[in-house]
Amino acid sequence: MDIFTTMKISASALKAQRLRMNAISSNLANIETTRTPDGGPYRKREVVFQSSSKGFADTLDSRMRDAAQGVRVSHIQASSRPPLMVYDPGHPDADDQGMLAMPNINLIEETADMMSASAAYSANVTVIKSAKRMALKALEIAR
């Protein structure tokens, strides 16, 4: 694997982790949102990753090398978790029995996911910086 392939793989991971952090930020910002334009409470957004697809030439080239691929966001989906029902008869969105449908978002889980995404982002920045340093060292040796 060459240095530029390494940078491409890390760049794809940076983009994917950025989208993951945006989704987590949206979840945290809407943790108390009980009414959305779609109706009902906000539903947690989950990012689904997949390896990046390649064309025939790229696939053949990768088979000849290390079969390295990047990552991309396949889609962002709404969580299938049911809403959290809370008794709050004074809330304007409560039903006739006083039950309020709240987003089923766990603050601690979201915080841990944000820390994980941030660490993965930082690790990929480090990979790109290391690849850049190796390329510069290779140019110095060639002088």
Secondary structure, DSSP 4 states (H G I P E B T S, - for coil): --HHHHHHHHHHHHHHHHHHHHHHHHHHHTTT----TTSSS---EEEEEEEPP--HHHHHHHHHTT----EEEEEEEE--PPPEEEE-TTSTT--TTSEEEE----HHHHHHHHHHHHHHHHHHHHHHHHHHHHHHHHHHHH-
